[in-house]
Amino acid sequence: MPGPRRRRRRAPIRTLNATHRDAIRAHLLALDERDRYLRFGYAAQDEHIRRYVDGLRFGLDDIFGIFNWRLQLIAMAHLAYMVDPQRGSDSAEFGVSVSAHARGRGYGHQLFERAMVHARNHGVRYLYIHALSENVPMLRIARSAGATVVQHAGESECHLELPPADFGSHVGELLEQEVARTDYWLKALRALVRRVFGRPR
């Protein structure tokens, strides 16, 4: 009989701000042609990516990221709030990208879970994903969360109604934020030590 399934270790997920704009740009520019097509829904060229990064609305939208031990951004998610003049921002759209060498670790799913909790805690009721129907990993993430998926002309629209925030969702997010801050600080300290003293032999 097969043994119990091994649970993946959760990666520390940090909330990104404008100081991380260069890291975001480097991460997205490193995506190959196929990955850019799946992430943006069109053949995004370098200039398109640069405009996208320059236009990120830090302070309005929320950006989440996973860094490796070298402080390279290897996965990121964009939670874009859809503001309605009458209802406010009770809806948001989710997009995610993971570096090719970092796939298979569940980072996309973890970023989606993190974004869902954050959205709940900020009064979002509906979470949307617009993806190409051939973007199987993204659709798998949406379906596993219970989202309704409607496919039309090669594109898929997923929507998920979120439960209201509760004590557990608020405390859980605070704990994740502190873990991610500590992890990032330790990685930054390690990088500084390596720059000052060099790699130990």
MDTraj code that builds the backbone (N, CA, C; nanometers):
import mdtraj as md
import numpy as np

residues = "MET PRO GLY PRO ARG ARG ARG ARG ARG ARG ALA PRO ILE ARG THR LEU ASN ALA THR HIS ARG ASP ALA ILE ARG ALA HIS LEU LEU ALA LEU ASP GLU ARG ASP ARG TYR LEU ARG PHE GLY TYR ALA ALA GLN ASP GLU HIS ILE ARG ARG TYR VAL ASP GLY LEU ARG PHE GLY LEU ASP ASP ILE PHE GLY ILE PHE ASN TRP ARG LEU GLN LEU ILE ALA MET ALA HIS LEU ALA TYR MET VAL ASP PRO GLN ARG GLY SER ASP SER ALA GLU PHE GLY VAL SER VAL SER ALA HIS ALA ARG GLY ARG GLY TYR GLY HIS GLN LEU PHE GLU ARG ALA MET VAL HIS ALA ARG ASN HIS GLY VAL ARG TYR LEU TYR ILE HIS ALA LEU SER GLU ASN VAL PRO MET LEU ARG ILE ALA ARG SER ALA GLY ALA THR VAL VAL GLN HIS ALA GLY GLU SER GLU CYS HIS LEU GLU LEU PRO PRO ALA ASP PHE GLY SER HIS VAL GLY GLU LEU LEU GLU GLN GLU VAL ALA ARG THR ASP TYR TRP LEU LYS ALA LEU ARG ALA LEU VAL ARG ARG VAL PHE GLY ARG PRO ARG".split()
xyz = np.array([
    [0.0847, -0.1205, 0.0000],
    [0.0000, 0.0000, 0.0000],
    [0.0879, 0.1252, 0.0000],
    [0.0470, 0.2273, -0.0751],
    [0.1275, 0.3503, -0.0757],
    [0.1233, 0.4178, 0.0594],
    [0.2310, 0.4811, 0.0939],
    [0.2363, 0.5509, 0.2215],
    [0.1541, 0.6779, 0.2183],
    [0.1413, 0.7459, 0.3323],
    [0.0644, 0.8701, 0.3367],
    [0.1283, 0.9771, 0.2505],
    [0.0455, 1.0578, 0.1875],
    [0.0963, 1.1648, 0.1001],
    [0.1705, 1.2676, 0.1835],
    [0.2880, 1.3010, 0.1355],
    [0.3712, 1.3977, 0.2059],
    [0.3215, 1.5388, 0.1791],
    [0.2984, 1.6130, 0.2869],
    [0.2491, 1.7497, 0.2712],
    [0.3632, 1.8422, 0.2321],
    [0.3354, 1.9321, 0.1378],
    [0.4362, 2.0294, 0.0975],
    [0.4537, 2.1338, 0.2067],
    [0.5768, 2.1753, 0.2248],
    [0.6063, 2.2811, 0.3207],
    [0.5546, 2.4134, 0.2644],
    [0.4841, 2.4872, 0.3477],
    [0.4319, 2.6157, 0.3023],
    [0.5456, 2.7168, 0.2911],
    [0.5450, 2.7885, 0.1814],
    [0.6469, 2.8907, 0.1593],
    [0.6040, 3.0209, 0.2262],
    [0.6968, 3.0944, 0.2870],
    [0.6628, 3.2265, 0.3400],
    [0.6237, 3.3191, 0.2255],
    [0.5085, 3.3813, 0.2368],
    [0.4563, 3.4688, 0.1314],
    [0.4554, 3.6116, 0.1836],
    [0.5297, 3.6966, 0.1175],
    [0.5449, 3.8347, 0.1615],
    [0.4570, 3.9281, 0.0795],
    [0.4002, 4.0278, 0.1453],
    [0.3299, 4.1339, 0.0747],
    [0.4332, 4.2276, 0.0137],
    [0.4200, 4.2534, -0.1159],
    [0.5181, 4.3353, -0.1866],
    [0.4729, 4.4807, -0.1923],
    [0.5700, 4.5697, -0.2041],
    [0.5407, 4.7123, -0.2174],
    [0.6271, 4.7706, -0.3286],
    [0.6251, 4.9021, -0.3411],
    [0.6933, 4.9666, -0.4532],
    [0.8437, 4.9424, -0.4520],
    [0.9019, 4.9125, -0.3371],
    [1.0454, 4.8863, -0.3322],
    [1.0808, 4.7536, -0.3997],
    [0.9809, 4.6702, -0.4254],
    [1.0051, 4.5417, -0.4906],
    [0.9784, 4.5476, -0.6417],
    [0.9580, 4.6656, -0.6945],
    [0.9217, 4.6762, -0.8359],
    [1.0286, 4.6147, -0.9276],
    [1.1566, 4.6363, -0.8953],
    [1.2628, 4.5794, -0.9779],
    [1.2615, 4.4268, -0.9730],
    [1.2340, 4.3695, -0.8558],
    [1.2285, 4.2233, -0.8423],
    [1.1119, 4.1668, -0.9226],
    [0.9993, 4.2367, -0.9218],
    [0.8825, 4.1926, -0.9989],
    [0.9137, 4.1978, -1.1482],
    [0.9752, 4.3058, -1.1914],
    [1.0110, 4.3204, -1.3332],
    [1.1060, 4.2085, -1.3768],
    [1.2059, 4.1801, -1.2948],
    [1.3020, 4.0751, -1.3291],
    [1.2341, 3.9390, -1.3370],
    [1.1436, 3.9122, -1.2435],
    [1.0712, 3.7837, -1.2431],
    [0.9887, 3.7669, -1.3700],
    [0.9132, 3.8686, -1.4069],
    [0.8254, 3.8577, -1.5228],
    [0.9032, 3.8566, -1.6545],
    [1.0096, 3.9349, -1.6628],
    [1.0896, 3.9360, -1.7851],
    [1.1598, 3.8021, -1.8076],
    [1.1820, 3.7275, -1.7000],
    [1.2475, 3.5969, -1.7124],
    [1.1530, 3.4882, -1.7630],
    [1.0230, 3.5144, -1.7653],
    [0.9280, 3.4163, -1.8171],
    [0.9478, 3.4009, -1.9675],
    [0.9367, 3.2788, -2.0156],
    [0.9516, 3.2583, -2.1599],
    [0.8220, 3.2956, -2.2328],
    [0.8250, 3.2851, -2.3639],
    [0.7127, 3.3297, -2.4471],
    [0.5818, 3.2593, -2.4105],
    [0.5891, 3.1287, -2.3906],
    [0.4697, 3.0510, -2.3564],
    [0.4129, 3.0918, -2.2206],
    [0.5005, 3.1085, -2.1212],
    [0.4559, 3.1466, -1.9874],
    [0.3948, 3.2864, -1.9861],
    [0.4514, 3.3769, -2.0631],
    [0.3944, 3.5118, -2.0716],
    [0.2544, 3.5071, -2.1336],
    [0.2399, 3.4218, -2.2341],
    [0.1100, 3.4083, -2.3012],
    [0.0037, 3.3577, -2.2035],
    [0.0402, 3.2593, -2.1223],
    [-0.0559, 3.2045, -2.0262],
    [-0.0849, 3.3040, -1.9137],
    [0.0164, 3.3788, -1.8709],
    [-0.0043, 3.4713, -1.7586],
    [-0.0890, 3.5916, -1.7994],
    [-0.0617, 3.6486, -1.9160],
    [-0.1289, 3.7722, -1.9547],
    [-0.2399, 3.7527, -2.0573],
    [-0.2465, 3.6333, -2.1175],
    [-0.3497, 3.6081, -2.2168],
    [-0.3158, 3.6588, -2.3546],
    [-0.1936, 3.7084, -2.3730],
    [-0.1470, 3.7524, -2.5044],
    [0.0053, 3.7403, -2.5049],
    [0.0644, 3.7539, -2.6211],
    [0.2105, 3.7394, -2.6344],
    [0.2786, 3.8663, -2.5846],
    [0.2937, 3.8772, -2.4548],
    [0.3492, 3.9977, -2.3935],
    [0.4975, 4.0116, -2.4255],
    [0.5346, 4.1227, -2.4862],
    [0.6737, 4.1538, -2.5138],
    [0.7344, 4.2266, -2.3934],
    [0.8653, 4.2467, -2.3981],
    [0.9329, 4.3114, -2.2853],
    [0.8716, 4.4467, -2.2520],
    [0.8390, 4.5250, -2.3560],
    [0.7840, 4.6578, -2.3289],
    [0.6466, 4.6506, -2.2626],
    [0.5678, 4.5463, -2.2972],
    [0.4380, 4.5285, -2.2323],
    [0.4557, 4.4985, -2.0839],
    [0.5522, 4.4132, -2.0536],
    [0.5771, 4.3769, -1.9142],
    [0.6266, 4.4979, -1.8356],
    [0.7144, 4.5745, -1.8959],
    [0.7650, 4.6935, -1.8255],
    [0.6519, 4.7918, -1.7967],
    [0.5601, 4.8096, -1.8923],
    [0.4468, 4.8993, -1.8692],
    [0.3555, 4.8442, -1.7597],
    [0.3340, 4.7133, -1.7626],
    [0.2512, 4.6500, -1.6589],
    [0.3110, 4.6745, -1.5204],
    [0.4419, 4.6518, -1.5055],
    [0.5065, 4.6686, -1.3753],
    [0.5047, 4.8148, -1.3331],
    [0.5322, 4.9048, -1.4269],
    [0.5303, 5.0482, -1.3941],
    [0.3910, 5.0932, -1.3516],
    [0.2873, 5.0239, -1.4002],
    [0.1506, 5.0636, -1.3689],
    [0.0897, 4.9945, -1.2486],
    [0.1658, 4.9099, -1.1797],
    [0.1114, 4.8417, -1.0620],
    [0.0680, 4.9445, -0.9569],
    [-0.0513, 4.9238, -0.9026],
    [-0.1104, 5.0211, -0.8107],
    [-0.0857, 4.9790, -0.6661],
    [0.0399, 4.9909, -0.6231],
    [0.0699, 4.9598, -0.4836],
    [-0.0084, 5.0548, -0.3934],
    [-0.0683, 4.9999, -0.2897],
    [-0.1522, 5.0807, -0.2018],
    [-0.2988, 5.0702, -0.2367],
    [-0.3289, 5.0303, -0.3612],
    [-0.4676, 5.0056, -0.4011],
    [-0.4892, 4.8554, -0.4206],
    [-0.4078, 4.7947, -0.5066],
    [-0.4108, 4.6500, -0.5215],
    [-0.3138, 4.5874, -0.4218],
    [-0.3132, 4.4547, -0.4176],
    [-0.2193, 4.3834, -0.3306],
    [-0.1381, 4.2864, -0.4146],
    [-0.0082, 4.2849, -0.3892],
    [0.0848, 4.1980, -0.4600],
    [0.1537, 4.1088, -0.3556],
    [0.1596, 3.9803, -0.3844],
    [0.2228, 3.8858, -0.2926],
    [0.3360, 3.8139, -0.3654],
    [0.4401, 3.7779, -0.2910],
    [0.5524, 3.7128, -0.3558],
    [0.6226, 3.6111, -0.2679],
    [0.6912, 3.5188, -0.3338],
    [0.7744, 3.4189, -0.2684],
    [0.9178, 3.4392, -0.3169],
    [1.0103, 3.4507, -0.2228],
    [1.1510, 3.4721, -0.2541],
    [1.2319, 3.3471, -0.2213],
    [1.3352, 3.3204, -0.3016],
    [1.4251, 3.2115, -0.2662],
    [1.5332, 3.2637, -0.1714],
    [1.6293, 3.1791, -0.1368],
    [1.7300, 3.2186, -0.0376],
    [1.8221, 3.3271, -0.0884],
    [1.8248, 3.3479, -0.2211],
    [1.9052, 3.4555, -0.2784],
    [1.8259, 3.5860, -0.2918],
    [1.7068, 3.5891, -0.2376],
    [1.6165, 3.7036, -0.2460],
    [1.5738, 3.7318, -0.3894],
    [1.5674, 3.6278, -0.4704],
    [1.5102, 3.6384, -0.6037],
    [1.3626, 3.6035, -0.5967],
    [1.2794, 3.6852, -0.6570],
    [1.1356, 3.6593, -0.6592],
    [1.1086, 3.5443, -0.7565],
    [1.0527, 3.4344, -0.7048],
    [1.0318, 3.3168, -0.7895],
    [0.8835, 3.2879, -0.8125],
    [0.7958, 3.3588, -0.7437],
    [0.6520, 3.3431, -0.7667],
    [0.5823, 3.4673, -0.7145],
    [0.4789, 3.5107, -0.7865],
    [0.4061, 3.6302, -0.7408],
    [0.2605, 3.6230, -0.7827],
    [0.1784, 3.6908, -0.7069],
    [0.0353, 3.6988, -0.7363],
    [-0.0092, 3.8434, -0.7276],
    [-0.1028, 3.8792, -0.8138],
    [-0.1590, 4.0144, -0.8181],
    [-0.3071, 4.0050, -0.7875],
    [-0.3488, 4.0703, -0.6803],
    [-0.4900, 4.0770, -0.6423],
    [-0.5380, 4.2178, -0.6752],
    [-0.6082, 4.2301, -0.7873],
    [-0.6522, 4.3606, -0.8372],
    [-0.7977, 4.3831, -0.7988],
    [-0.8236, 4.4915, -0.7274],
    [-0.9594, 4.5201, -0.6810],
    [-1.0400, 4.5876, -0.7911],
    [-1.1616, 4.5393, -0.8071],
    [-1.2525, 4.5910, -0.9095],
    [-1.3515, 4.6835, -0.8393],
    [-1.3297, 4.8128, -0.8576],
    [-1.4063, 4.9117, -0.7828],
    [-1.5339, 4.9480, -0.8581],
    [-1.6458, 4.9389, -0.7898],
    [-1.7757, 4.9796, -0.8431],
    [-1.8176, 5.1074, -0.7706],
    [-1.8585, 5.2130, -0.8423],
    [-1.8930, 5.3400, -0.7763],
    [-2.0014, 5.3259, -0.6703],
    [-2.0927, 5.2293, -0.6861],
    [-2.2022, 5.2144, -0.5911],
    [-2.1718, 5.1135, -0.4808],
    [-2.0988, 5.0059, -0.5141],
    [-2.0760, 4.9004, -0.4158],
    [-1.9373, 4.9038, -0.3540],
    [-1.8478, 4.9871, -0.4080],
    [-1.7111, 4.9851, -0.3587],
    [-1.6341, 4.8696, -0.4194],
    [-1.5361, 4.8179, -0.3467],
    [-1.4516, 4.7108, -0.4004],
    [-1.4869, 4.5782, -0.3329],
    [-1.6009, 4.5198, -0.3742],
    [-1.6389, 4.3905, -0.3178],
    [-1.5986, 4.2760, -0.4096],
    [-1.5206, 4.3066, -0.5142],
    [-1.4746, 4.2054, -0.6082],
    [-1.3269, 4.2289, -0.6377],
    [-1.2580, 4.1202, -0.6713],
    [-1.1166, 4.1316, -0.7049],
    [-1.0819, 4.0252, -0.8077],
    [-0.9767, 4.0521, -0.8845],
    [-0.9294, 3.9574, -0.9846],
    [-0.7903, 3.9089, -0.9459],
    [-0.7659, 3.7800, -0.9675],
    [-0.6407, 3.7166, -0.9255],
    [-0.5595, 3.6738, -1.0471],
    [-0.4294, 3.7015, -1.0422],
    [-0.3368, 3.6536, -1.1447],
    [-0.2096, 3.6060, -1.0776],
    [-0.1443, 3.5045, -1.1352],
    [-0.0270, 3.4461, -1.0695],
    [0.0751, 3.4030, -1.1734],
    [0.2018, 3.4031, -1.1344],
    [0.3094, 3.3502, -1.2185],
    [0.4131, 3.2852, -1.1283],
    [0.4723, 3.1771, -1.1783],
    [0.5748, 3.1028, -1.1040],
    [0.6908, 3.0773, -1.1998],
    [0.8117, 3.1037, -1.1551],
    [0.9295, 3.0788, -1.2377],
    [0.9366, 2.9311, -1.2750],
    [0.9875, 2.9037, -1.3940],
    [0.9879, 2.7670, -1.4460],
    [1.0591, 2.6700, -1.3524],
    [1.1715, 2.7117, -1.2948],
    [1.2495, 2.6205, -1.2110],
    [1.1867, 2.5970, -1.0739],
    [1.0814, 2.6748, -1.0399],
    [1.0202, 2.6637, -0.9078],
    [0.8833, 2.5974, -0.9108],
    [0.8470, 2.5372, -1.0226],
    [0.7150, 2.4759, -1.0328],
    [0.7126, 2.3370, -0.9707],
    [0.5914, 2.2898, -0.9458],
    [0.5757, 2.1593, -0.8843],
    [0.5850, 2.1623, -0.7333],
    [0.5902, 2.2803, -0.6739],
    [0.6011, 2.2934, -0.5282],
    [0.4734, 2.3484, -0.4652],
    [0.3719, 2.3698, -0.5481],
    [0.2458, 2.4198, -0.4950],
    [0.2423, 2.5687, -0.4691],
    [0.3375, 2.6441, -0.5260],
    [0.3428, 2.7873, -0.4981],
    [0.2204, 2.8618, -0.5509],
    [0.1733, 2.8250, -0.6705],
    [0.0560, 2.8916, -0.7248],
    [-0.0658, 2.8725, -0.6347],
    [-0.0839, 2.7500, -0.5876],
    [-0.1970, 2.7213, -0.4994],
    [-0.1832, 2.7967, -0.3673],
    [-0.0630, 2.8013, -0.3124],
    [-0.0415, 2.8718, -0.1861],
    [-0.0664, 3.0216, -0.2004],
    [-0.0244, 3.0777, -0.3119],
    [-0.0499, 3.2203, -0.3346],
    [-0.1988, 3.2477, -0.3496],
    [-0.2699, 3.1547, -0.4122],
    [-0.4143, 3.1718, -0.4255],
    [-0.4823, 3.1670, -0.2895],
    [-0.4420, 3.0738, -0.2053],
    [-0.4990, 3.0654, -0.0706],
    [-0.4699, 3.1929, 0.0089],
    [-0.3476, 3.2418, -0.0049],
    [-0.3099, 3.3653, 0.0665],
    [-0.3937, 3.4823, 0.0182],
    [-0.4134, 3.4908, -0.1116],
    [-0.4930, 3.6000, -0.1671],
    [-0.6390, 3.5889, -0.1242],
    [-0.6916, 3.4669, -0.1184],
    [-0.8306, 3.4489, -0.0758],
    [-0.8520, 3.4973, 0.0669],
    [-0.7614, 3.4610, 0.1564],
    [-0.7745, 3.5037, 0.2959],
    [-0.7662, 3.6551, 0.3064],
    [-0.6690, 3.7136, 0.2368],
    [-0.6543, 3.8594, 0.2400],
    [-0.7794, 3.9280, 0.1846],
    [-0.8309, 3.8753, 0.0749],
    [-0.9516, 3.9337, 0.0156],
    [-1.0692, 3.9257, 0.1130],
    [-1.0884, 3.8106, 0.1768],
    [-1.1948, 3.7966, 0.2767],
    [-1.1820, 3.9023, 0.3858],
    [-1.0597, 3.9194, 0.4350],
    [-1.0367, 4.0123, 0.5457],
    [-1.0547, 4.1576, 0.5055],
    [-1.0619, 4.1835, 0.3762],
    [-1.0817, 4.3208, 0.3273],
    [-1.2175, 4.3381, 0.2603],
    [-1.3109, 4.2511, 0.2946],
    [-1.4498, 4.2695, 0.2532],
    [-1.4821, 4.2285, 0.1118],
    [-1.3925, 4.1564, 0.0457],
    [-1.4204, 4.1104, -0.0907],
    [-1.5131, 3.9897, -0.0857],
    [-1.6168, 3.9927, -0.1664],
    [-1.7132, 3.8819, -0.1709],
    [-1.6906, 3.7905, -0.2904],
    [-1.6409, 3.8475, -0.3997],
    [-1.6277, 3.7684, -0.5222],
    [-1.4848, 3.7785, -0.5753],
    [-1.4271, 3.6633, -0.6016],
    [-1.2929, 3.6571, -0.6563],
    [-1.3008, 3.5990, -0.7974],
    [-1.2382, 3.6661, -0.8927],
    [-1.2447, 3.6273, -1.0332],
    [-1.1065, 3.5908, -1.0864],
    [-1.1065, 3.4991, -1.1795],
    [-0.9857, 3.4641, -1.2530],
    [-1.0224, 3.4578, -1.4007],
    [-0.9512, 3.5319, -1.4833],
    [-0.9664, 3.5223, -1.6284],
    [-0.8431, 3.4517, -1.6814],
    [-0.8625, 3.3378, -1.7454],
    [-0.7490, 3.2582, -1.7915],
    [-0.7812, 3.1941, -1.9252],
    [-0.6781, 3.1643, -1.9998],
    [-0.6969, 3.0855, -2.1207],
    [-0.7382, 2.9437, -2.0823],
    [-0.8241, 2.8836, -2.1615],
    [-0.8710, 2.7483, -2.1290],
    [-0.7577, 2.6463, -2.1310],
    [-0.6484, 2.6782, -2.1992],
    [-0.5341, 2.5873, -2.2017],
    [-0.4433, 2.6026, -2.0801],
    [-0.4744, 2.6992, -1.9950],
    [-0.3952, 2.7198, -1.8733],
    [-0.4447, 2.6223, -1.7655],
    [-0.4097, 2.4975, -1.7840],
    [-0.4612, 2.3901, -1.6976],
    [-0.4245, 2.4098, -1.5505],
    [-0.3003, 2.4462, -1.5162],
    [-0.2683, 2.4643, -1.3738],
    [-0.3545, 2.5697, -1.3055],
    [-0.3797, 2.6815, -1.3750],
    [-0.4607, 2.7865, -1.3147],
    [-0.6040, 2.7404, -1.2942],
    [-0.6594, 2.6704, -1.3918],
    [-0.7960, 2.6214, -1.3793],
    [-0.8062, 2.5145, -1.2709],
    [-0.7017, 2.4366, -1.2553],
    [-0.7014, 2.3361, -1.1489],
    [-0.7049, 2.4028, -1.0115],
    [-0.6291, 2.5106, -0.9957],
    [-0.6286, 2.5848, -0.8698],
    [-0.7680, 2.6397, -0.8409],
    [-0.8310, 2.6983, -0.9432],
    [-0.9639, 2.7569, -0.9251],
    [-1.0668, 2.6505, -0.8879],
    [-1.0656, 2.5393, -0.9591],
    [-1.1643, 2.4335, -0.9320],
    [-1.1436, 2.3726, -0.7942],
    [-1.0177, 2.3579, -0.7521],
    [-0.9917, 2.2978, -0.6211],
    [-1.0440, 2.3850, -0.5077],
    [-1.0588, 2.5146, -0.5338],
    [-1.1135, 2.6063, -0.4336],
    [-1.2655, 2.6147, -0.4401],
    [-1.3256, 2.5443, -0.5373],
    [-1.4713, 2.5457, -0.5499],
    [-1.5241, 2.6521, -0.6425],
    [-1.4390, 2.7097, -0.7259],
    [-1.4833, 2.8154, -0.8164],
    [-1.5680, 2.7583, -0.9294],
    [-1.6605, 2.8392, -0.9777],
    [-1.7378, 2.8069, -1.0971],
    [-1.6577, 2.8497, -1.2187],
    [-1.6417, 2.7601, -1.3140],
    [-1.5609, 2.7874, -1.4327],
    [-1.6496, 2.7836, -1.5562],
    [-1.6505, 2.8928, -1.6316],
    [-1.7273, 2.9023, -1.7550],
    [-1.6290, 2.9207, -1.8698],
    [-1.6322, 2.8323, -1.9676],
    [-1.5403, 2.8383, -2.0798],
    [-1.6132, 2.8864, -2.2048],
    [-1.5447, 2.9744, -2.2787],
    [-1.6043, 3.0275, -2.4010],
    [-1.4936, 3.0741, -2.4943],
    [-1.4926, 3.0212, -2.6157],
    [-1.4021, 3.0653, -2.7226],
    [-1.2559, 3.0663, -2.6784],
    [-1.2137, 2.9592, -2.6135],
    [-1.0744, 2.9460, -2.5750],
    [-1.0352, 3.0172, -2.4483],
    [-1.1296, 3.0842, -2.3840],
    [-1.1015, 3.1531, -2.2591],
    [-1.1935, 3.0997, -2.1498],
    [-1.1479, 3.1126, -2.0262],
    [-1.2257, 3.0659, -1.9120],
    [-1.2405, 3.1786, -1.8108],
    [-1.3600, 3.1910, -1.7580],
    [-1.3831, 3.2856, -1.6490],
    [-1.4232, 3.2066, -1.5265],
    [-1.3486, 3.2251, -1.4192],
    [-1.3744, 3.1559, -1.2936],
    [-1.4211, 3.2589, -1.1908],
    [-1.5215, 3.2242, -1.1159],
    [-1.5609, 3.3127, -1.0070],
    [-1.5922, 3.2305, -0.8826],
    [-1.5541, 3.2877, -0.7705],
    [-1.5663, 3.2207, -0.6418],
    [-1.6249, 3.3178, -0.5412],
    [-1.7323, 3.2762, -0.4744],
    [-1.7907, 3.3595, -0.3689],
    [-1.7210, 3.3266, -0.2380],
    [-1.6643, 3.4290, -0.1747],
    [-1.5860, 3.4091, -0.0534],
    [-1.6724, 3.4212, 0.0708],
    [-1.6451, 3.3427, 0.1731],
    [-1.7165, 3.3589, 0.3003],
    [-1.6695, 3.4858, 0.3695],
    [-1.7483, 3.5396, 0.4603],
    [-1.7041, 3.6598, 0.5318],
    [-1.5846, 3.6301, 0.6210],
    [-1.5114, 3.7337, 0.6538],
    [-1.3959, 3.7184, 0.7415],
    [-1.4403, 3.6768, 0.8811],
    [-1.3518, 3.6109, 0.9528],
    [-1.3794, 3.5743, 1.0914],
    [-1.2501, 3.5873, 1.1716],
    [-1.2570, 3.5526, 1.2981],
    [-1.1401, 3.5671, 1.3849],
    [-1.0229, 3.4848, 1.3322],
    [-1.0519, 3.3632, 1.2877],
    [-0.9467, 3.2755, 1.2388],
    [-0.8774, 3.3303, 1.1162],
    [-0.9527, 3.3892, 1.0224],
    [-0.8909, 3.4417, 0.9007],
    [-0.8009, 3.5608, 0.9317],
    [-0.8426, 3.6451, 1.0272],
    [-0.7601, 3.7605, 1.0635],
    [-0.6323, 3.7182, 1.1348],
    [-0.6457, 3.6291, 1.2312],
    [-0.5271, 3.5835, 1.3048],
    [-0.4332, 3.5071, 1.2128],
    [-0.4898, 3.4222, 1.1265],
    [-0.4070, 3.3454, 1.0337],
    [-0.3257, 3.4346, 0.9427],
    [-0.3876, 3.5411, 0.8930],
    [-0.3136, 3.6307, 0.8041],
    [-0.2036, 3.7048, 0.8790],
    [-0.2321, 3.7485, 1.0007],
    [-0.1301, 3.8180, 1.0797],
    [-0.0097, 3.7281, 1.1047],
    [-0.0353, 3.6019, 1.1360],
    [0.0742, 3.5083, 1.1606],
    [0.1567, 3.4866, 1.0332],
    [0.0875, 3.4709, 0.9199],
    [0.1600, 3.4517, 0.7936],
    [0.2457, 3.5727, 0.7604],
    [0.1945, 3.6913, 0.7867],
    [0.2699, 3.8128, 0.7579],
    [0.3971, 3.8193, 0.8423],
    [0.3858, 3.7834, 0.9710],
    [0.5022, 3.7888, 1.0583],
    [0.6058, 3.6844, 1.0195],
    [0.5602, 3.5653, 0.9846],
    [0.6527, 3.4605, 0.9408],
    [0.7269, 3.5053, 0.8150],
    [0.6542, 3.5643, 0.7208],
    [0.7152, 3.6081, 0.5954],
    [0.8143, 3.7220, 0.6187],
    [0.7807, 3.8156, 0.7063],
    [0.8732, 3.9261, 0.7355],
    [1.0021, 3.8734, 0.7970],
    [0.9876, 3.7821, 0.8928],
    [1.1061, 3.7252, 0.9576],
    [1.1910, 3.6476, 0.8580],
    [1.1262, 3.5685, 0.7739],
    [1.1979, 3.4911, 0.6733],
    [1.2738, 3.5829, 0.5789],
    [1.2107, 3.6897, 0.5345],
    [1.2760, 3.7829, 0.4420],
    [1.3940, 3.8521, 0.5099],
    [1.3763, 3.8903, 0.6354],
    [1.4841, 3.9564, 0.7088],
    [1.6036, 3.8634, 0.7234],
    [1.5797, 3.7373, 0.7549],
    [1.6885, 3.6410, 0.7702],
    [1.7613, 3.6185, 0.6372],
    [1.6859, 3.6113, 0.5278],
    [1.7481, 3.5944, 0.3962],
    [1.8305, 3.7176, 0.3598],
    [1.7781, 3.8361, 0.3917],
    [1.8528, 3.9593, 0.3631],
    [1.9807, 3.9653, 0.4464],
    [1.9717, 3.9219, 0.5722],
    [2.0902, 3.9205, 0.6591],
    [2.1942, 3.8226, 0.6055],
    [2.1480, 3.7070, 0.5616],
    [2.2401, 3.6078, 0.5059],
    [2.3076, 3.6612, 0.3801],
    [2.2305, 3.7281, 0.2946],
    [2.2873, 3.7843, 0.1725],
    [2.3919, 3.8907, 0.2052],
    [2.3652, 3.9716, 0.3088],
    [2.4609, 4.0746, 0.3494],
    [2.5901, 4.0117, 0.3996],
    [2.5766, 3.9079, 0.4801],
    [2.6951, 3.8402, 0.5331],
    [2.7781, 3.7820, 0.4195],
    [2.7100, 3.7239, 0.3207],
    [2.7824, 3.6658, 0.2066],
    [2.8555, 3.7737, 0.1273],
    [2.7932, 3.8925, 0.1141],
    [2.8591, 4.0003, 0.0392],
    [2.9811, 4.0542, 0.1135],
    [2.9687, 4.0628, 0.2467],
    [3.0768, 4.1209, 0.3256],
    [3.1919, 4.0238, 0.3446],
    [3.1597, 3.8989, 0.3761],
    [3.2636, 3.8032, 0.4112],
    [3.2928, 3.7009, 0.3015],
    [3.2078, 3.6978, 0.1987],
    [3.2271, 3.6003, 0.0938],
    [3.1753, 3.4640, 0.1348],
    [3.1664, 3.3752, 0.0384],
    [3.1155, 3.2406, 0.0651],
    [3.2165, 3.1627, 0.1481],
    [3.1714, 3.1052, 0.2620],
    [3.2650, 3.0276, 0.3427],
    [3.3126, 2.9032, 0.2702],
    [3.4404, 2.8687, 0.2903],
    [3.4970, 2.7512, 0.2236],
    [3.4690, 2.6263, 0.3066],
])
top = md.Topology()
chain = top.add_chain()
for i, resn in enumerate(residues, 1):
    res = top.add_residue(resn, chain, resSeq=i)
    for name in ("N", "CA", "C"):
        top.add_atom(name, md.element.get_by_symbol(name[0]), res)
traj = md.Trajectory(xyz[None], top)
